[in-house]
Amino acid sequence: MRILRWVPGVKMLAQYKASYLPHDLAAGLTLGAVMVPVGLAYGEMAGLPLAGLYGSMLPLLAYALFGSSRQIVVGPDTAMAALVAVVLVPMAPNDPARLMMLAADLGVMVGALCLIAGVLGLGFVANFLSKPVIVGFMHGLAVVIIVAQLPRVLGVKSEGQTTLDQAVNLLPRLADTNPVSLAIGAVTFALILLCRRYAPRIPGAVVALVAGGLAVVLFGLDRHGVAIVGRDPTGLPELALPPFRLADFDDLLPVALVAALLSFSDTVVTARAFAARNGYRIDANQELLGIGMSNLASGLSQGLPISASDSRTAVSEAAGGRTQVTSIVAALVVAAVMVWAAGLLHYLPSAVLGGILIASAWSLCDFAEFARLWRFRGISLAAALVTLAGVITLGVLEGILIGVVFAIVLLLRALAFPPDATLGRAPDGNWHDTAHRPDAVPVPGLLVYRFSAPLFFANCALFRDRIEALIEASAQPITGVVIDGAAIHDVDLSGCETLGELDRELGERGIRLVFGNLRDRVKRDIGRGLPTVTGGDDPSYPTVAAAAAALLRR
C-alpha cells in the first residue's frame, strides 16, 4: 500500500527478526532508566518538570513509526529546553499553566512546520552535511556531553552558555570536588566500558543504576554530599489539542521556525552519523516527517518540543539496540516508572547518570577518522576541526552551520579551480593526459585541452586564461584548439559568453576552436546562450579523435 511508504515503522515491525528482541529489550530497559531522570532534568530547565517526562513517551512511539533511522532516540534536549526557558518563560511569568500551554503550542507548530517541509521535499538541505562535517560534529558533541556531565560527577556546580564557557567556569571549582561523587561516576564509567568490552550481553548502565541506588540507601551517601534525583514524578499525560490564541501566533511563529530548523538539523546530522557508523542510509524527507509527527505527539501530550537526542541515542547503541523497538520499550519503561515506580528514582545518584552519559559520549569518538581524513586530503581534516571547534566554542547548531559553510566554500573552490589537462595522442590513436601517460604525445600545432568541471561564472575566466597560457607556452605555433567536453556537464550564460569571446579572439589569430565529446544538453545550452559558437560550420565532433583529425586535415 502506498500509505505504508510514509510509515516505515510498520514495515520494520513486519520484518522484525526475533534474534533482535533480547538486544532491543535490554537496550530499551537501559534507555528507559536513563530517560526518566534526564527528561526530568530538561523539564526543570524549562520550568516544566513533568513536560520533560511527557516528551519522553509518545514522541518515541511516533518516531518509531514515521522516522527512517533504526537507532535515533528523540526527546527533549538542552537546546529545546533552553529555548522554552529563554523565550517562553518571560511570556508567562509566574503562570505554569500558561507556560505549559505555550510549550505545547510550540510543539504543535514545530511539528506542523516539519511536516510541511517533509511533504515539500525540503530534506535535500541535509546533502550539505559532508563526511568531515559529521566527523567534527560527532567528536564536538562528545566534548559537549562530557563537559556538561562533569559537574554531576564531581559534585560541583558550573555555568556557561557554551561548552568552552562551562569548562572555564569549572576549572576553579575542581578543588570543591566531592570524592564520593567522583568515585561513583568513575566506577560507573569504568563498569560500562568493561561490560562493553568484555561482557557485551550485560547492560552495564542498568547495573550501575541499580548499584548506585542501593549504595545510597544502604550507606546513606546522600548525607555525605552526594546529589540524588530526589523527585517523584507521577501520572501520565492527557491527550488533548492545546488551546491556541491568535494573539500568541506572532510571538510563537519565529520561535517555531528556529526550533524546527534546530530540531531538523540536529536530527539529520545525528541520524546520518549513526547510519554511517552502522552501514545503512536515512531518508532526509522522511526524517522531517518523523520529527514532525514526534513534535505533534509531544504537543498533544503537553510535552516539550523535541529533537534527536545524541546522548540517549549513544546509550541505546552502546547497550546493543538494533531497531526502533528499543525506543518503544524505553517509552513503556518511562510510563511504567511514572505510574508504579516513581519512588525508586528518589535515591538515584546524579553522578551515576553523569557517568552513563560520559561513557555514551566516549562511544561517539573514533579518533582514527581524523587520521583517515588527513591521509585522504588535508583540507578534509580542516573541515572536521573547524566544525568541532565551532560546536565547542559557539554551540551545536552554530558549529554545524560553520561546518556546512566551510564545506560549501570548499565545494565552490573546487568548482572555481578544477583539475585540467593537456592531452596527447597515444599509439592506439586515443587521447590521454600527458601527465599520466608517457606514451601520449602532443601533436605539433594542435592543443587538446580537458576541463573537468561545469563551465560557469566562477571558473570561465580561468578556463580562458589557461587556454591562452598554453597557446603562448607552446614551442610550435598553435593552429587549432580542441576542447574535450566530456567532463563539462553544464554551462551557464557567462560560460557561453566566454566561449564566444575565446572563439573570436582565436579566430582573429588564425586558430580554429572545436569541441569533442560535447554533451547534447550542453551543446543546446551553448546554442541558446550564444548561437555564434555553434552556428555556421558545426564545431562539435562526437570524439576528441574526430575533432583532432578534422583540424589536422585543414
Secondary structure as a PSIPRED ss2 file (coil, helix, strand):
# PSIPRED VFORMAT (PSIPRED V4.0)

   1 M C   1.000  0.000  0.000
   2 R H   0.000  1.000  0.000
   3 I H   0.000  1.000  0.000
   4 L H   0.000  1.000  0.000
   5 R H   0.000  1.000  0.000
   6 W H   0.000  1.000  0.000
   7 V C   1.000  0.000  0.000
   8 P H   0.000  1.000  0.000
   9 G H   0.000  1.000  0.000
  10 V H   0.000  1.000  0.000
  11 K H   0.000  1.000  0.000
  12 M H   0.000  1.000  0.000
  13 L H   0.000  1.000  0.000
  14 A H   0.000  1.000  0.000
  15 Q C   1.000  0.000  0.000
  16 Y C   1.000  0.000  0.000
  17 K C   1.000  0.000  0.000
  18 A H   0.000  1.000  0.000
  19 S H   0.000  1.000  0.000
  20 Y H   0.000  1.000  0.000
  21 L H   0.000  1.000  0.000
  22 P H   0.000  1.000  0.000
  23 H H   0.000  1.000  0.000
  24 D H   0.000  1.000  0.000
  25 L H   0.000  1.000  0.000
  26 A H   0.000  1.000  0.000
  27 A H   0.000  1.000  0.000
  28 G H   0.000  1.000  0.000
  29 L H   0.000  1.000  0.000
  30 T H   0.000  1.000  0.000
  31 L H   0.000  1.000  0.000
  32 G H   0.000  1.000  0.000
  33 A H   0.000  1.000  0.000
  34 V H   0.000  1.000  0.000
  35 M H   0.000  1.000  0.000
  36 V H   0.000  1.000  0.000
  37 P H   0.000  1.000  0.000
  38 V H   0.000  1.000  0.000
  39 G H   0.000  1.000  0.000
  40 L H   0.000  1.000  0.000
  41 A H   0.000  1.000  0.000
  42 Y H   0.000  1.000  0.000
  43 G H   0.000  1.000  0.000
  44 E H   0.000  1.000  0.000
  45 M H   0.000  1.000  0.000
  46 A H   0.000  1.000  0.000
  47 G C   1.000  0.000  0.000
  48 L C   1.000  0.000  0.000
  49 P H   0.000  1.000  0.000
  50 L H   0.000  1.000  0.000
  51 A H   0.000  1.000  0.000
  52 G H   0.000  1.000  0.000
  53 L H   0.000  1.000  0.000
  54 Y H   0.000  1.000  0.000
  55 G C   1.000  0.000  0.000
  56 S C   1.000  0.000  0.000
  57 M C   1.000  0.000  0.000
  58 L H   0.000  1.000  0.000
  59 P H   0.000  1.000  0.000
  60 L H   0.000  1.000  0.000
  61 L H   0.000  1.000  0.000
  62 A H   0.000  1.000  0.000
  63 Y H   0.000  1.000  0.000
  64 A H   0.000  1.000  0.000
  65 L H   0.000  1.000  0.000
  66 F H   0.000  1.000  0.000
  67 G C   1.000  0.000  0.000
  68 S C   1.000  0.000  0.000
  69 S C   1.000  0.000  0.000
  70 R C   1.000  0.000  0.000
  71 Q C   1.000  0.000  0.000
  72 I C   1.000  0.000  0.000
  73 V C   1.000  0.000  0.000
  74 V E   0.000  0.000  1.000
  75 G E   0.000  0.000  1.000
  76 P C   1.000  0.000  0.000
  77 D C   1.000  0.000  0.000
  78 T H   0.000  1.000  0.000
  79 A H   0.000  1.000  0.000
  80 M H   0.000  1.000  0.000
  81 A H   0.000  1.000  0.000
  82 A H   0.000  1.000  0.000
  83 L H   0.000  1.000  0.000
  84 V H   0.000  1.000  0.000
  85 A H   0.000  1.000  0.000
  86 V H   0.000  1.000  0.000
  87 V H   0.000  1.000  0.000
  88 L H   0.000  1.000  0.000
  89 V H   0.000  1.000  0.000
  90 P H   0.000  1.000  0.000
  91 M H   0.000  1.000  0.000
  92 A C   1.000  0.000  0.000
  93 P C   1.000  0.000  0.000
  94 N C   1.000  0.000  0.000
  95 D C   1.000  0.000  0.000
  96 P H   0.000  1.000  0.000
  97 A H   0.000  1.000  0.000
  98 R H   0.000  1.000  0.000
  99 L H   0.000  1.000  0.000
 100 M H   0.000  1.000  0.000
 101 M H   0.000  1.000  0.000
 102 L H   0.000  1.000  0.000
 103 A H   0.000  1.000  0.000
 104 A H   0.000  1.000  0.000
 105 D H   0.000  1.000  0.000
 106 L H   0.000  1.000  0.000
 107 G H   0.000  1.000  0.000
 108 V H   0.000  1.000  0.000
 109 M H   0.000  1.000  0.000
 110 V H   0.000  1.000  0.000
 111 G H   0.000  1.000  0.000
 112 A H   0.000  1.000  0.000
 113 L H   0.000  1.000  0.000
 114 C H   0.000  1.000  0.000
 115 L H   0.000  1.000  0.000
 116 I H   0.000  1.000  0.000
 117 A H   0.000  1.000  0.000
 118 G H   0.000  1.000  0.000
 119 V H   0.000  1.000  0.000
 120 L C   1.000  0.000  0.000
 121 G C   1.000  0.000  0.000
 122 L H   0.000  1.000  0.000
 123 G H   0.000  1.000  0.000
 124 F H   0.000  1.000  0.000
 125 V H   0.000  1.000  0.000
 126 A H   0.000  1.000  0.000
 127 N H   0.000  1.000  0.000
 128 F H   0.000  1.000  0.000
 129 L C   1.000  0.000  0.000
 130 S C   1.000  0.000  0.000
 131 K H   0.000  1.000  0.000
 132 P H   0.000  1.000  0.000
 133 V H   0.000  1.000  0.000
 134 I H   0.000  1.000  0.000
 135 V H   0.000  1.000  0.000
 136 G H   0.000  1.000  0.000
 137 F H   0.000  1.000  0.000
 138 M H   0.000  1.000  0.000
 139 H H   0.000  1.000  0.000
 140 G H   0.000  1.000  0.000
 141 L H   0.000  1.000  0.000
 142 A H   0.000  1.000  0.000
 143 V H   0.000  1.000  0.000
 144 V H   0.000  1.000  0.000
 145 I H   0.000  1.000  0.000
 146 I H   0.000  1.000  0.000
 147 V H   0.000  1.000  0.000
 148 A H   0.000  1.000  0.000
 149 Q H   0.000  1.000  0.000
 150 L H   0.000  1.000  0.000
 151 P H   0.000  1.000  0.000
 152 R H   0.000  1.000  0.000
 153 V H   0.000  1.000  0.000
 154 L H   0.000  1.000  0.000
 155 G C   1.000  0.000  0.000
 156 V C   1.000  0.000  0.000
 157 K C   1.000  0.000  0.000
 158 S C   1.000  0.000  0.000
 159 E C   1.000  0.000  0.000
 160 G C   1.000  0.000  0.000
 161 Q C   1.000  0.000  0.000
 162 T C   1.000  0.000  0.000
 163 T H   0.000  1.000  0.000
 164 L H   0.000  1.000  0.000
 165 D H   0.000  1.000  0.000
 166 Q H   0.000  1.000  0.000
 167 A H   0.000  1.000  0.000
 168 V H   0.000  1.000  0.000
 169 N H   0.000  1.000  0.000
 170 L H   0.000  1.000  0.000
 171 L H   0.000  1.000  0.000
 172 P H   0.000  1.000  0.000
 173 R H   0.000  1.000  0.000
 174 L H   0.000  1.000  0.000
 175 A H   0.000  1.000  0.000
 176 D H   0.000  1.000  0.000
 177 T C   1.000  0.000  0.000
 178 N C   1.000  0.000  0.000
 179 P H   0.000  1.000  0.000
 180 V H   0.000  1.000  0.000
 181 S H   0.000  1.000  0.000
 182 L H   0.000  1.000  0.000
 183 A H   0.000  1.000  0.000
 184 I H   0.000  1.000  0.000
 185 G H   0.000  1.000  0.000
 186 A H   0.000  1.000  0.000
 187 V H   0.000  1.000  0.000
 188 T H   0.000  1.000  0.000
 189 F H   0.000  1.000  0.000
 190 A H   0.000  1.000  0.000
 191 L H   0.000  1.000  0.000
 192 I H   0.000  1.000  0.000
 193 L H   0.000  1.000  0.000
 194 L H   0.000  1.000  0.000
 195 C H   0.000  1.000  0.000
 196 R H   0.000  1.000  0.000
 197 R H   0.000  1.000  0.000
 198 Y H   0.000  1.000  0.000
 199 A C   1.000  0.000  0.000
 200 P C   1.000  0.000  0.000
 201 R C   1.000  0.000  0.000
 202 I C   1.000  0.000  0.000
 203 P C   1.000  0.000  0.000
 204 G H   0.000  1.000  0.000
 205 A H   0.000  1.000  0.000
 206 V H   0.000  1.000  0.000
 207 V H   0.000  1.000  0.000
 208 A H   0.000  1.000  0.000
 209 L H   0.000  1.000  0.000
 210 V H   0.000  1.000  0.000
 211 A H   0.000  1.000  0.000
 212 G H   0.000  1.000  0.000
 213 G H   0.000  1.000  0.000
 214 L H   0.000  1.000  0.000
 215 A H   0.000  1.000  0.000
 216 V H   0.000  1.000  0.000
 217 V H   0.000  1.000  0.000
 218 L H   0.000  1.000  0.000
 219 F H   0.000  1.000  0.000
 220 G C   1.000  0.000  0.000
 221 L H   0.000  1.000  0.000
 222 D H   0.000  1.000  0.000
 223 R H   0.000  1.000  0.000
 224 H H   0.000  1.000  0.000
 225 G C   1.000  0.000  0.000
 226 V C   1.000  0.000  0.000
 227 A C   1.000  0.000  0.000
 228 I E   0.000  0.000  1.000
 229 V C   1.000  0.000  0.000
 230 G C   1.000  0.000  0.000
 231 R C   1.000  0.000  0.000
 232 D C   1.000  0.000  0.000
 233 P C   1.000  0.000  0.000
 234 T C   1.000  0.000  0.000
 235 G C   1.000  0.000  0.000
 236 L C   1.000  0.000  0.000
 237 P C   1.000  0.000  0.000
 238 E C   1.000  0.000  0.000
 239 L C   1.000  0.000  0.000
 240 A C   1.000  0.000  0.000
 241 L C   1.000  0.000  0.000
 242 P C   1.000  0.000  0.000
 243 P C   1.000  0.000  0.000
 244 F C   1.000  0.000  0.000
 245 R C   1.000  0.000  0.000
 246 L H   0.000  1.000  0.000
 247 A H   0.000  1.000  0.000
 248 D H   0.000  1.000  0.000
 249 F H   0.000  1.000  0.000
 250 D H   0.000  1.000  0.000
 251 D H   0.000  1.000  0.000
 252 L H   0.000  1.000  0.000
 253 L H   0.000  1.000  0.000
 254 P H   0.000  1.000  0.000
 255 V H   0.000  1.000  0.000
 256 A H   0.000  1.000  0.000
 257 L H   0.000  1.000  0.000
 258 V H   0.000  1.000  0.000
 259 A H   0.000  1.000  0.000
 260 A H   0.000  1.000  0.000
 261 L H   0.000  1.000  0.000
 262 L H   0.000  1.000  0.000
 263 S H   0.000  1.000  0.000
 264 F H   0.000  1.000  0.000
 265 S H   0.000  1.000  0.000
 266 D H   0.000  1.000  0.000
 267 T H   0.000  1.000  0.000
 268 V H   0.000  1.000  0.000
 269 V H   0.000  1.000  0.000
 270 T H   0.000  1.000  0.000
 271 A H   0.000  1.000  0.000
 272 R H   0.000  1.000  0.000
 273 A H   0.000  1.000  0.000
 274 F H   0.000  1.000  0.000
 275 A H   0.000  1.000  0.000
 276 A H   0.000  1.000  0.000
 277 R H   0.000  1.000  0.000
 278 N H   0.000  1.000  0.000
 279 G C   1.000  0.000  0.000
 280 Y C   1.000  0.000  0.000
 281 R C   1.000  0.000  0.000
 282 I C   1.000  0.000  0.000
 283 D C   1.000  0.000  0.000
 284 A H   0.000  1.000  0.000
 285 N H   0.000  1.000  0.000
 286 Q H   0.000  1.000  0.000
 287 E H   0.000  1.000  0.000
 288 L H   0.000  1.000  0.000
 289 L H   0.000  1.000  0.000
 290 G H   0.000  1.000  0.000
 291 I H   0.000  1.000  0.000
 292 G H   0.000  1.000  0.000
 293 M H   0.000  1.000  0.000
 294 S H   0.000  1.000  0.000
 295 N H   0.000  1.000  0.000
 296 L H   0.000  1.000  0.000
 297 A H   0.000  1.000  0.000
 298 S H   0.000  1.000  0.000
 299 G H   0.000  1.000  0.000
 300 L H   0.000  1.000  0.000
 301 S C   1.000  0.000  0.000
 302 Q C   1.000  0.000  0.000
 303 G C   1.000  0.000  0.000
 304 L C   1.000  0.000  0.000
 305 P C   1.000  0.000  0.000
 306 I C   1.000  0.000  0.000
 307 S E   0.000  0.000  1.000
 308 A E   0.000  0.000  1.000
 309 S C   1.000  0.000  0.000
 310 D H   0.000  1.000  0.000
 311 S H   0.000  1.000  0.000
 312 R H   0.000  1.000  0.000
 313 T H   0.000  1.000  0.000
 314 A H   0.000  1.000  0.000
 315 V H   0.000  1.000  0.000
 316 S H   0.000  1.000  0.000
 317 E H   0.000  1.000  0.000
 318 A H   0.000  1.000  0.000
 319 A C   1.000  0.000  0.000
 320 G C   1.000  0.000  0.000
 321 G C   1.000  0.000  0.000
 322 R C   1.000  0.000  0.000
 323 T C   1.000  0.000  0.000
 324 Q C   1.000  0.000  0.000
 325 V H   0.000  1.000  0.000
 326 T H   0.000  1.000  0.000
 327 S H   0.000  1.000  0.000
 328 I H   0.000  1.000  0.000
 329 V H   0.000  1.000  0.000
 330 A H   0.000  1.000  0.000
 331 A H   0.000  1.000  0.000
 332 L H   0.000  1.000  0.000
 333 V H   0.000  1.000  0.000
 334 V H   0.000  1.000  0.000
 335 A H   0.000  1.000  0.000
 336 A H   0.000  1.000  0.000
 337 V H   0.000  1.000  0.000
 338 M H   0.000  1.000  0.000
 339 V H   0.000  1.000  0.000
 340 W H   0.000  1.000  0.000
 341 A C   1.000  0.000  0.000
 342 A H   0.000  1.000  0.000
 343 G H   0.000  1.000  0.000
 344 L H   0.000  1.000  0.000
 345 L H   0.000  1.000  0.000
 346 H H   0.000  1.000  0.000
 347 Y H   0.000  1.000  0.000
 348 L C   1.000  0.000  0.000
 349 P E   0.000  0.000  1.000
 350 S H   0.000  1.000  0.000
 351 A H   0.000  1.000  0.000
 352 V H   0.000  1.000  0.000
 353 L H   0.000  1.000  0.000
 354 G H   0.000  1.000  0.000
 355 G H   0.000  1.000  0.000
 356 I H   0.000  1.000  0.000
 357 L H   0.000  1.000  0.000
 358 I H   0.000  1.000  0.000
 359 A H   0.000  1.000  0.000
 360 S H   0.000  1.000  0.000
 361 A H   0.000  1.000  0.000
 362 W H   0.000  1.000  0.000
 363 S H   0.000  1.000  0.000
 364 L C   1.000  0.000  0.000
 365 C C   1.000  0.000  0.000
 366 D C   1.000  0.000  0.000
 367 F C   1.000  0.000  0.000
 368 A H   0.000  1.000  0.000
 369 E H   0.000  1.000  0.000
 370 F H   0.000  1.000  0.000
 371 A H   0.000  1.000  0.000
 372 R H   0.000  1.000  0.000
 373 L H   0.000  1.000  0.000
 374 W H   0.000  1.000  0.000
 375 R H   0.000  1.000  0.000
 376 F H   0.000  1.000  0.000
 377 R C   1.000  0.000  0.000
 378 G H   0.000  1.000  0.000
 379 I H   0.000  1.000  0.000
 380 S H   0.000  1.000  0.000
 381 L H   0.000  1.000  0.000
 382 A H   0.000  1.000  0.000
 383 A H   0.000  1.000  0.000
 384 A H   0.000  1.000  0.000
 385 L H   0.000  1.000  0.000
 386 V H   0.000  1.000  0.000
 387 T H   0.000  1.000  0.000
 388 L H   0.000  1.000  0.000
 389 A H   0.000  1.000  0.000
 390 G H   0.000  1.000  0.000
 391 V H   0.000  1.000  0.000
 392 I H   0.000  1.000  0.000
 393 T H   0.000  1.000  0.000
 394 L C   1.000  0.000  0.000
 395 G C   1.000  0.000  0.000
 396 V H   0.000  1.000  0.000
 397 L H   0.000  1.000  0.000
 398 E H   0.000  1.000  0.000
 399 G H   0.000  1.000  0.000
 400 I H   0.000  1.000  0.000
 401 L H   0.000  1.000  0.000
 402 I H   0.000  1.000  0.000
 403 G H   0.000  1.000  0.000
 404 V H   0.000  1.000  0.000
 405 V H   0.000  1.000  0.000
 406 F H   0.000  1.000  0.000
 407 A H   0.000  1.000  0.000
 408 I H   0.000  1.000  0.000
 409 V H   0.000  1.000  0.000
 410 L H   0.000  1.000  0.000
 411 L H   0.000  1.000  0.000
 412 L H   0.000  1.000  0.000
 413 R H   0.000  1.000  0.000
 414 A H   0.000  1.000  0.000
 415 L H   0.000  1.000  0.000
 416 A H   0.000  1.000  0.000
 417 F C   1.000  0.000  0.000
 418 P C   1.000  0.000  0.000
 419 P C   1.000  0.000  0.000
 420 D E   0.000  0.000  1.000
 421 A E   0.000  0.000  1.000
 422 T E   0.000  0.000  1.000
 423 L E   0.000  0.000  1.000
 424 G E   0.000  0.000  1.000
 425 R E   0.000  0.000  1.000
 426 A C   1.000  0.000  0.000
 427 P C   1.000  0.000  0.000
 428 D C   1.000  0.000  0.000
 429 G C   1.000  0.000  0.000
 430 N C   1.000  0.000  0.000
 431 W E   0.000  0.000  1.000
 432 H E   0.000  0.000  1.000
 433 D E   0.000  0.000  1.000
 434 T C   1.000  0.000  0.000
 435 A C   1.000  0.000  0.000
 436 H C   1.000  0.000  0.000
 437 R C   1.000  0.000  0.000
 438 P C   1.000  0.000  0.000
 439 D C   1.000  0.000  0.000
 440 A C   1.000  0.000  0.000
 441 V E   0.000  0.000  1.000
 442 P C   1.000  0.000  0.000
 443 V C   1.000  0.000  0.000
 444 P C   1.000  0.000  0.000
 445 G C   1.000  0.000  0.000
 446 L E   0.000  0.000  1.000
 447 L E   0.000  0.000  1.000
 448 V E   0.000  0.000  1.000
 449 Y E   0.000  0.000  1.000
 450 R E   0.000  0.000  1.000
 451 F E   0.000  0.000  1.000
 452 S C   1.000  0.000  0.000
 453 A C   1.000  0.000  0.000
 454 P C   1.000  0.000  0.000
 455 L E   0.000  0.000  1.000
 456 F C   1.000  0.000  0.000
 457 F C   1.000  0.000  0.000
 458 A C   1.000  0.000  0.000
 459 N C   1.000  0.000  0.000
 460 C H   0.000  1.000  0.000
 461 A H   0.000  1.000  0.000
 462 L H   0.000  1.000  0.000
 463 F H   0.000  1.000  0.000
 464 R H   0.000  1.000  0.000
 465 D H   0.000  1.000  0.000
 466 R H   0.000  1.000  0.000
 467 I H   0.000  1.000  0.000
 468 E H   0.000  1.000  0.000
 469 A H   0.000  1.000  0.000
 470 L H   0.000  1.000  0.000
 471 I H   0.000  1.000  0.000
 472 E H   0.000  1.000  0.000
 473 A H   0.000  1.000  0.000
 474 S C   1.000  0.000  0.000
 475 A C   1.000  0.000  0.000
 476 Q C   1.000  0.000  0.000
 477 P C   1.000  0.000  0.000
 478 I C   1.000  0.000  0.000
 479 T C   1.000  0.000  0.000
 480 G E   0.000  0.000  1.000
 481 V E   0.000  0.000  1.000
 482 V E   0.000  0.000  1.000
 483 I E   0.000  0.000  1.000
 484 D E   0.000  0.000  1.000
 485 G C   1.000  0.000  0.000
 486 A C   1.000  0.000  0.000
 487 A C   1.000  0.000  0.000
 488 I C   1.000  0.000  0.000
 489 H C   1.000  0.000  0.000
 490 D C   1.000  0.000  0.000
 491 V E   0.000  0.000  1.000
 492 D C   1.000  0.000  0.000
 493 L H   0.000  1.000  0.000
 494 S H   0.000  1.000  0.000
 495 G H   0.000  1.000  0.000
 496 C H   0.000  1.000  0.000
 497 E H   0.000  1.000  0.000
 498 T H   0.000  1.000  0.000
 499 L H   0.000  1.000  0.000
 500 G H   0.000  1.000  0.000
 501 E H   0.000  1.000  0.000
 502 L H   0.000  1.000  0.000
 503 D H   0.000  1.000  0.000
 504 R H   0.000  1.000  0.000
 505 E H   0.000  1.000  0.000
 506 L H   0.000  1.000  0.000
 507 G H   0.000  1.000  0.000
 508 E H   0.000  1.000  0.000
 509 R C   1.000  0.000  0.000
 510 G C   1.000  0.000  0.000
 511 I C   1.000  0.000  0.000
 512 R E   0.000  0.000  1.000
 513 L E   0.000  0.000  1.000
 514 V E   0.000  0.000  1.000
 515 F E   0.000  0.000  1.000
 516 G E   0.000  0.000  1.000
 517 N C   1.000  0.000  0.000
 518 L C   1.000  0.000  0.000
 519 R C   1.000  0.000  0.000
 520 D H   0.000  1.000  0.000
 521 R H   0.000  1.000  0.000
 522 V H   0.000  1.000  0.000
 523 K H   0.000  1.000  0.000
 524 R H   0.000  1.000  0.000
 525 D H   0.000  1.000  0.000
 526 I H   0.000  1.000  0.000
 527 G H   0.000  1.000  0.000
 528 R H   0.000  1.000  0.000
 529 G H   0.000  1.000  0.000
 530 L C   1.000  0.000  0.000
 531 P H   0.000  1.000  0.000
 532 T H   0.000  1.000  0.000
 533 V H   0.000  1.000  0.000
 534 T H   0.000  1.000  0.000
 535 G C   1.000  0.000  0.000
 536 G C   1.000  0.000  0.000
 537 D C   1.000  0.000  0.000
 538 D C   1.000  0.000  0.000
 539 P C   1.000  0.000  0.000
 540 S E   0.000  0.000  1.000
 541 Y E   0.000  0.000  1.000
 542 P C   1.000  0.000  0.000
 543 T C   1.000  0.000  0.000
 544 V H   0.000  1.000  0.000
 545 A H   0.000  1.000  0.000
 546 A H   0.000  1.000  0.000
 547 A H   0.000  1.000  0.000
 548 A H   0.000  1.000  0.000
 549 A H   0.000  1.000  0.000
 550 A H   0.000  1.000  0.000
 551 L H   0.000  1.000  0.000
 552 L H   0.000  1.000  0.000
 553 R C   1.000  0.000  0.000
 554 R C   1.000  0.000  0.000
